[in-house]
């Protein structure tokens, strides 16, 4: 039979989980900054082909980072729900 966690241990785990969620949200913010920078580069350097490639690459990297951040955030939210169930 597994040992039951104390209320304090569950609250500490929730605190750690919330800090991880903030970290994931900061990655999402960085991804959005990449998308924005890529759009600016593509719009500003319309006649310069290498800059177009860099701009589209930034947009692609940004979208990958945003989608990965959403996936991680959903995982963290599920973990938080499990901790809430243990708390009640």
N, C-alpha and C positions, 0 to 999 in steps of 0.2 A: 504494500500500500504506500503510495507516494506521500511524502511529507507535505502537509498543507502550509502554504505561505502565509506569513503574518500580514496584517494590514499595512504595516510600515514597509515591508518588502515590496508589496504590490504598488504602493505609492511611489517608491523609489524607481521601480521599473517604469512606471508611467512617466516620471520625470525624465528618465533617460530616453524614452520613446518620443516624448515631445521635443527634446533637443535634436533627435535624429530627424524628426519631421521638419524642423526649422532648417536643418542642413539640406534636406531634399528640396525645400522651397527655394533656398538660395541657389541651388543648381538650376532650378527651373528659371529663376530670374536671369542667371547667366546665359542659359539657352535662348531666352527671349532677347537678350542683348546681342547675341550672335546673329539671330534672325534680323534684328533691326540694322545692325552694322552691315550685313550682307545686302539688304535692300538698299541702303544708302550708297554702298559701293557700286552696285549694279546701276542705280539711277544716275549717279554722278559721273561715272566713267562709261557712258554708253558706247563711245567709239573706240575704247581701248580694250581689246580682246583679253589680254591677261588679267586685267582687273575684273572683267566680267566673270571669268573662271573663279577667281578668288571670291567674288561676291556670292556666286551660286554655291560655292563650297561652304562659305560661312552660313548661308541659309540652311543648307542641308545638315550641317553639324548642329546648328541651333535646333532644328526640328527633332533630330535624333535625341538631343539632350532633353528637350521638353517632354517628349513621349516617354523616355526612360524615367524621368522624374515623376511623371504621372503614375507610371507603373509602380515605382518604389513607394510613392505616397499612398497608393491604394493598399499595398502590403502593410505599411505602417498603421493605417487606419484599421485594418482587420486585426492586427496585433493589439491595438488599443481597445477594440471591442472585446476581445478575449480577456484582457486585464480587467475591464469594467465588470464583466460577468463574474470573475473571480472575487471582485471586491464586494459584490452584493450577496 
